[in-house]
Amino acid sequence: MLKAFTRLPAVQAFIGVLLSGYLKFVRLTTRFDYEPADLVDRMKADTPFICTIWHGQNFMLPLVMWKGAPVSVMITRHGDGEAIAVACKKLGIKAIRASGGDGRNLERKGGAAGLRAMLKALDSGDIVVMTPDMPKIARVAGIGIVALARLSGRPIYPIVVATSCRIDLTNWDRTSICLPFSRGIIRLGEPIYVARDADEATQEAARTKLELSLDALHDAAYAQLGTVDPGAVLKAKRR
């Protein structure tokens, strides 16, 4: 009953407003270090691009972008997606409502429409943000984001946001909820390009490169903070 109550439209809208306010407060009270130091300038120079972050960090996304950045983010149609969409709107971020999937069930989950919407957003000059994780399989990149890069011709930039003070949940993606008055690190990886005529093997290589890059960024950021990446246990269990 509680779950059903929290998914009522009015409740989701209220949660979204609270979430946006909380993230603004966290951004205001957190001291971030950037790696590289000119991270924001690099992102501005290469806009539009595809920004990707592991699913458990999606709540931290608004902490990355500069004021007035043209951003569209892919958000699930289900669950708490409405609350996140409301929060994004309050933060000046456009929401694309769809699910990524693994390429085999795009139409059922709305991913095909989402892909078209993301291509349109990139064409209009927006930074498109999406989490690359396979459905309910955290820290394993799907092929959908590679398809977006191939069709758009725009680079994928992997990124990580890590904070010293946070709450790490024990859910499927090990969600991190950053706390105010913290020290944070934002790391940007090297861009990954995918040629329009890339064959299946080349696309798989790009997918693997993205996954390894995100993992390496996480390892470096959390090591710099002297804490443990909450998602590292997921990778360890699969080895």
C-alpha positions as CSV (number, residue, x, y, z in Angstrom):
1,M,0.0,0.0,0.0
2,L,2.8,2.4,0.8
3,K,4.5,1.7,-2.5
4,A,1.2,2.4,-4.3
5,F,0.7,5.6,-2.3
6,T,4.2,7.0,-3.2
7,R,3.5,6.4,-6.9
8,L,0.4,8.6,-6.9
9,P,1.0,11.5,-9.3
10,A,0.6,14.2,-6.6
11,V,2.9,12.3,-4.3
12,Q,5.5,11.8,-7.1
13,A,5.3,15.6,-7.9
14,F,5.9,16.5,-4.2
15,I,8.8,14.1,-4.0
16,G,10.3,15.6,-7.1
17,V,10.1,19.1,-5.7
18,L,11.8,18.0,-2.5
19,L,14.5,16.2,-4.4
20,S,15.3,19.2,-6.5
21,G,15.6,21.4,-3.5
22,Y,17.8,18.9,-1.7
23,L,20.2,18.5,-4.7
24,K,20.5,22.3,-4.9
25,F,21.4,22.4,-1.2
26,V,24.0,19.6,-1.6
27,R,25.5,21.4,-4.6
28,L,25.7,24.6,-2.7
29,T,27.4,23.0,0.4
30,T,29.8,20.6,-1.3
31,R,33.4,21.4,-2.3
32,F,34.1,19.7,-5.5
33,D,37.5,19.0,-7.1
34,Y,37.5,18.5,-10.9
35,E,39.7,16.0,-12.8
36,P,40.8,17.3,-15.2
37,A,40.8,20.8,-13.8
38,D,39.3,22.2,-17.1
39,L,36.5,19.6,-17.1
40,V,33.7,22.1,-17.5
41,D,35.5,23.9,-20.4
42,R,36.0,20.6,-22.1
43,M,32.4,19.7,-21.9
44,K,31.3,23.1,-23.1
45,A,33.6,22.9,-26.1
46,D,32.3,19.5,-27.1
47,T,28.6,20.1,-26.6
48,P,26.4,18.4,-27.7
49,F,27.7,15.0,-26.5
50,I,26.4,11.9,-24.7
51,C,27.1,11.9,-21.0
52,T,27.0,8.6,-19.2
53,I,27.1,7.7,-15.5
54,W,26.4,4.4,-13.7
55,H,22.8,4.0,-12.6
56,G,23.5,4.1,-8.9
57,Q,24.8,7.7,-9.3
58,N,22.0,9.1,-11.4
59,F,20.8,11.2,-8.4
60,M,24.2,13.1,-8.6
61,L,23.9,14.1,-12.2
62,P,22.6,17.7,-11.5
63,L,25.8,18.3,-9.5
64,V,27.9,17.9,-12.7
65,M,26.4,20.4,-15.1
66,W,27.0,24.1,-15.1
67,K,24.2,26.7,-14.8
68,G,22.3,26.9,-18.0
69,A,23.7,23.8,-19.5
70,P,21.4,22.4,-22.2
71,V,20.7,18.9,-20.9
72,S,18.2,16.2,-21.7
73,V,18.1,13.0,-19.6
74,M,16.6,9.6,-20.2
75,I,14.3,8.6,-17.4
76,T,12.3,5.4,-17.0
77,R,8.5,5.4,-17.6
78,H,7.9,3.3,-14.6
79,G,8.5,3.3,-10.8
80,D,9.8,6.5,-9.5
81,G,10.4,8.0,-12.9
82,E,7.8,10.7,-12.5
83,A,9.4,12.1,-9.3
84,I,12.8,12.2,-11.0
85,A,11.2,13.9,-14.1
86,V,9.7,16.6,-11.8
87,A,13.0,17.1,-10.1
88,C,14.8,17.4,-13.4
89,K,12.3,20.1,-14.6
90,K,12.9,22.1,-11.5
91,L,16.6,21.9,-12.1
92,G,16.3,23.0,-15.7
93,I,16.9,19.5,-17.2
94,K,14.6,18.1,-19.9
95,A,13.2,14.6,-19.4
96,I,13.0,11.9,-22.1
97,R,10.7,9.2,-20.8
98,A,11.7,5.8,-22.0
99,S,13.7,2.7,-21.0
100,G,17.0,1.7,-22.6
101,G,16.8,-2.1,-22.6
102,D,19.3,-4.3,-24.3
103,G,18.2,-3.8,-27.9
104,R,15.9,-6.8,-28.0
105,N,12.9,-5.2,-26.4
106,L,13.1,-1.6,-27.4
107,E,9.6,-1.2,-28.7
108,R,7.9,-2.7,-25.6
109,K,9.8,-0.6,-23.2
110,G,9.7,2.6,-25.3
111,G,13.4,2.5,-26.1
112,A,12.9,3.0,-29.8
113,A,11.0,6.2,-29.2
114,G,13.5,7.2,-26.6
115,L,16.4,6.7,-29.1
116,R,14.6,8.9,-31.6
117,A,14.0,11.6,-29.0
118,M,17.7,11.5,-27.9
119,L,18.9,11.8,-31.5
120,K,16.6,14.8,-31.9
121,A,17.9,16.3,-28.6
122,L,21.5,15.9,-29.8
123,D,20.6,17.5,-33.2
124,S,19.1,20.5,-31.3
125,G,22.3,21.0,-29.4
126,D,21.5,19.3,-26.1
127,I,23.8,17.2,-23.9
128,V,22.0,13.8,-23.6
129,V,22.5,11.9,-20.4
130,M,21.7,8.2,-20.0
131,T,22.8,5.4,-17.7
132,P,24.3,2.6,-19.7
133,D,23.5,-0.3,-17.3
134,M,21.6,-3.3,-18.5
135,P,18.1,-3.6,-17.0
136,K,18.5,-4.6,-13.3
137,I,22.2,-5.5,-14.0
138,A,24.2,-2.7,-12.5
139,R,27.7,-1.9,-13.8
140,V,27.3,-3.8,-17.0
141,A,26.9,-1.5,-20.0
142,G,24.3,-2.3,-22.7
143,I,24.7,-1.7,-26.4
144,G,22.0,1.0,-26.6
145,I,24.3,3.9,-25.8
146,V,26.7,2.7,-28.4
147,A,23.9,2.8,-31.0
148,L,23.1,6.3,-30.0
149,A,26.8,7.4,-30.5
150,R,26.9,5.5,-33.8
151,L,23.8,7.1,-35.2
152,S,24.4,10.6,-33.9
153,G,28.2,10.9,-34.5
154,R,28.6,12.4,-31.1
155,P,31.1,11.2,-28.5
156,I,30.3,9.4,-25.3
157,Y,31.8,11.0,-22.2
158,P,32.0,8.7,-19.1
159,I,31.8,10.6,-15.8
160,V,31.8,9.9,-12.1
161,V,30.6,11.9,-9.1
162,A,31.9,10.7,-5.8
163,T,31.4,12.3,-2.4
164,S,33.0,11.6,1.0
165,C,29.7,12.0,2.9
166,R,26.9,9.9,1.5
167,I,24.4,7.1,2.1
168,D,25.0,3.9,0.1
169,L,21.9,1.8,-0.4
170,T,22.0,-2.0,-0.7
171,N,19.6,-2.1,-3.6
172,W,20.4,-3.6,-7.1
173,D,22.5,-0.7,-8.3
174,R,24.0,0.4,-4.9
175,T,22.5,3.9,-5.2
176,S,24.6,6.6,-3.6
177,I,22.8,9.6,-2.0
178,C,25.2,12.4,-1.5
179,L,25.0,14.4,1.8
180,P,25.6,18.1,2.3
181,F,28.7,19.7,3.7
182,S,30.9,17.1,2.0
183,R,34.0,16.8,-0.2
184,G,33.4,15.6,-3.7
185,I,35.2,14.6,-6.9
186,I,34.0,14.8,-10.4
187,R,36.1,12.9,-13.0
188,L,35.6,13.0,-16.7
189,G,36.9,10.2,-18.9
190,E,38.2,10.3,-22.5
191,P,35.6,10.6,-25.2
192,I,34.5,7.4,-27.0
193,Y,33.5,7.8,-30.7
194,V,31.7,5.1,-32.7
195,A,31.7,5.4,-36.5
196,R,28.4,5.2,-38.3
197,D,29.6,2.2,-40.3
198,A,31.0,0.4,-37.2
199,D,30.4,-3.4,-37.4
200,E,29.2,-5.6,-34.6
201,A,32.7,-6.3,-33.3
202,T,33.6,-2.7,-33.2
203,Q,30.5,-1.7,-31.4
204,E,31.1,-4.4,-28.8
205,A,34.6,-3.1,-28.4
206,A,33.2,0.4,-27.7
207,R,30.8,-1.0,-25.2
208,T,33.6,-2.8,-23.3
209,K,35.8,0.3,-23.4
210,L,32.9,2.4,-21.9
211,E,32.4,-0.1,-19.1
212,L,36.1,-0.3,-18.3
213,S,36.4,3.5,-18.4
214,L,33.5,4.0,-16.0
215,D,34.9,1.4,-13.6
216,A,38.4,3.0,-13.7
217,L,37.0,6.5,-13.1
218,H,35.1,5.1,-10.0
219,D,38.1,3.3,-8.7
220,A,40.3,6.5,-9.0
221,A,37.7,8.8,-7.5
222,Y,36.8,6.8,-4.5
223,A,40.5,6.0,-3.8
224,Q,41.2,9.7,-3.9
225,L,38.5,10.2,-1.3
226,G,39.9,7.3,0.8
227,T,36.6,5.4,0.7
228,V,35.3,2.3,-1.1
229,D,33.2,2.4,-4.2
230,P,29.7,1.0,-3.2
231,G,29.3,-0.7,-6.5
232,A,32.7,-2.5,-6.3
233,V,31.1,-5.4,-4.6
234,L,28.9,-6.0,-7.6
235,K,31.9,-6.4,-9.9
236,A,33.7,-8.6,-7.4
237,K,30.7,-11.0,-7.2
238,R,30.8,-11.5,-11.0
239,R,34.5,-12.3,-11.2
